[in-house]
Each structure stands twice: as structure tokens, then as C-alpha cells.
Amino acid sequence: MPCVHYKFFSKLTHDTVIFDGLHITLGDLKRQIMRREKLKRCDLSIKNDQTNEEYTDDADIIPSYTMVTVRRIPGTGLKSTYNRHANNCSKPSSGSSKAENCSERQTEPNHSIPTGTDAAFLNELNDFYARFERDNKEPATRHTPSTDHPIIKLNSTDVFTALSRINKRKANGPDGIPGRVLRACAEQLAGVFTDIFNLSLAQAVVPACFISTSIVPIPKNSSPTCLNDYSPVALPPIVMKCFERLVLSHLKDSQPSTLDP
């Protein structure tokens, strides 16, 4: 489910705001945080954790699965962009024309950004992202492991280490299993995932639930107007990321020291 992870500057852990659609405006995010935290007579300063960009306009678009840091600013309460426009319109400086222009700006809807619940828009995005594979007629083939090469075998200690190092703040994939659960239960899950990983390597087959991925369209700018203005970001299951790291580590260790990385 689309969400934004937030934490106050003085805290170590993140909380989550859930919403409908592919993104949320800064103003709506502030209102939800203030309602959730029961804050009054203050404003909020919100900064993107990845880019360190501070959102300043209540109309700014914040994509889902973004992680932000929040600071409280003493004030008289949250003011939306709509209220600022209304205040500007109430005091026109050059006759009634300015008030009319402001009124148009308030009521004019934003058609440039479709809502995330628009099925036609989501299907159109899916076709747009898959356009490069549409002409690929080559069927998938299963690779049979050669008897000359030993099968990779993982041990439970390495799997436990990989699970215990999971970043709790990372967004989960379509399986819905958050990283904090895998990390907290690493000791109990290590043996189970070791058997699954080794069976997958022995049969040269990856479980379908491991390779399913959620594609999240992230706007490249604050006002996307076409499909090419969205960047697809893949969110695979966190377990699959651990599996890939373990195999990569094994492959690196098996290479000769003279090989140039």
C-alpha cells in the first residue's frame, strides 16, 4: 500500500503515513502527521532523507515510499496553499482583476498528474514500461547445472548474518514482509531460508514469489505531464535481496585473487 515513512529529527525510528495513489502533496502529508501526532499551533519542516531536499510548497508532490525527516516549527498552525491564495485574493492591489485571477487559480484542477487509483493510467504505464520486451519472442529456458561445477551451498550462519544486517527502513516488496520483521526474527528464520536458498540453487529455479517485483512510478519533476516523466523504481522482496548478496559473496570468494575487479 502506498505510504511515506517519516521520523522526527529527535527520534531514531520511522512511522508511516498511508494514503491512496502514487503520491501525496506536502500539505496533505503535514495534515496527516499533525493529526497522527496530535500537534497544534505549529508548522512542520519536511526534508527528503535521500536527497536532503526540503519541501517548501504545500503543493509539492512527494512520491510513495519516500523517507522524510520532520521538524516542528513554532507558529499559529498549518496553512495550506489554498489559504495563501485566498489571503492574496482578499487584498487585491490593482482592482478586481487580480481577485478574479486568484479565484481561477484556486478552482482550476490539476490535470497534469493522474491519480494512482486510475486503472487506465496504471495500465498505460505498465504498457509503457514493458514496451522494450514486447518484441522479445525468445522463450525462457531453464539452465541445467553442469556436473563439472559444484553447486553453491549456503550455511545458516551466513544467512543469519545477512538477515540481521537488513536495513529496517527499506521499503518492502510485493510480499509485504517488512525488513524490521526479518531482522528481528533472523535467528528463527535463518534455518528455514537456508533450506529454501539451497534447494533453489540445487534445482536452478528461483521461487516465483522471490522474483515478483512492485514497480513504483516516481515523478522526475514536480509537474509530470506525460508517461516519460515517471521513472520506474523496482521494489523486490527483501528476502530476494539477501539471497542475491549471499550468492554474490560466494562468487567473489571463488574468483582468483589475480582477477581485476
Secondary structure, DSSP 8 states (H G I E B T S, - for coil): --EEEEEETT-SS-EEEE-SSSEEEHHHHHHHHHHHHT--SEEEEEEETTT--EE-STT-EEETT-EEEEEEEESS----HHHHHHHHHHS-SSSHHHHHHHHHHHH----SS--TT-HHHHHHHHHHHTTTTTT-----------TTS------HHHHHHHHHT--TTS---TT---HHHHHHTHHHHHHHHHHHHHHHHHHT---HHHH--EEEEEESSSS--SGGGEEEEEE--HHHHHHHHHHHHHHHHHS-TTS--
